[in-house]
Every structure is written in C-alpha cells, then in structure tokens.
Amino acid sequence: MGDGGEILLTGDKAIAKRPIEARAVAAAGARVFALASSQLTGEGKARRLLDHERAIFRRADSLSGPYIVSVTGHGLQTLRLLE
C-alpha cells in the first residue's frame, strides 16, 4: 500500500471489513474505490468505473482519505472502515 493518500482501485470491497486491511487503508490515508460486484466481467468492471469516472474524481479531489467507497451500478457509497 502506498504512503501518500493514494487513490486505489480494487475489485474487493470486503477490505473495509477485514481489520488488518482496514487498518492498512487508514494508516496510508488511502482513498479506495472498490467495485461492488464480483460478478462483473473485465469489460463490465471497466464500464462500471468509466460510468462513474466523474463522481470518483470529484470524490477523490474533494475528500482526503482514508476511506473506501463502493462503486455500484447506481453510484458511489461510502463504506465504514472496520478498525
């Protein structure tokens, strides 16, 4: 994990619920955007991120980390970090 409030994209939103991983996100001050569905194909994942690209950049530019945001078919949802 980075050390400067990086923006990370992942397909695993469950990291918000795993204490060790959640602590790593918090310690790094990371801004994490996680795809909400593990059922998406590679093309579907790319489409989901591109569909919400503006909202992702707006959130990343306006709020410092740490946080994990679930990228759903309907938009962005901030997840609670379990620490």
N, C-alpha and C positions, 0 to 999 in steps of 0.2 A: 504494500500500500504506500501511497505517496506521502509526502510530508509538507505539502503546502496548500491544503484545501483544494485538492484536485477534483475534477469532475470525472466520475467513473460511470460507465455504462455496464450493466450486468443483466443476466437473464435469471437471477436468483434473488427474489425479494425476501426470501426467508432469512437472509443475513441479518435483517433487523431483529429477528427473534433469537438468534444464536448469540449468547452472551460474549464469547470471545471475539466473534466477528463484529458485533455491535460496538464493543469497546475499541476495536481497531479503527472503525469508522470514526468514532468520537475522538479518539486520540489524534487522528490525522486531520480532523476538521474537514473530512471529505464531504463532497456533495455527490450523492449516489442516486442514479436514476435506474430503476430496476423494472424490467418487463414483468407485467403481472401474470402472463400466461406462459406456461411451459409447453403448451400445445402448438405454438406457432412454428411454422417452418422458418428457415433462414430468410426467405423472401418476406414472410409475414412479419418477422421481427424488424427487418429493415423498414418496411412500410409503416409499422406502428411508431417507430422512432421518428421517421420523416413526417408522419401525420401530426406529431406533437412537437416538432422541432422548435417552433417559435416559443411555445409555452415552456419547454425545457430551458432554452436560452434565457428567457425572461426570468425564470425562477433562479437559475444559476447566477445571473448577473445581479439580481436584486437581493438575494439572501445568502449570507455566508453560512458555511457548514458548522457543525456536522448535521447531516440529515440524509434520510433515504426516502425517495419519492417513487411510488409505484406508478408506472406508465400503463394505463389501462386503455381499453378501447374507447372509453368515454372521456379521458383526460388524465390529469395528474392527481394523485392522492398521497399526502404526506403520511408516512408510517412512523409509529412510535419506536424509538430505539430502545430495546431492552438492554439495560446495562447491569 
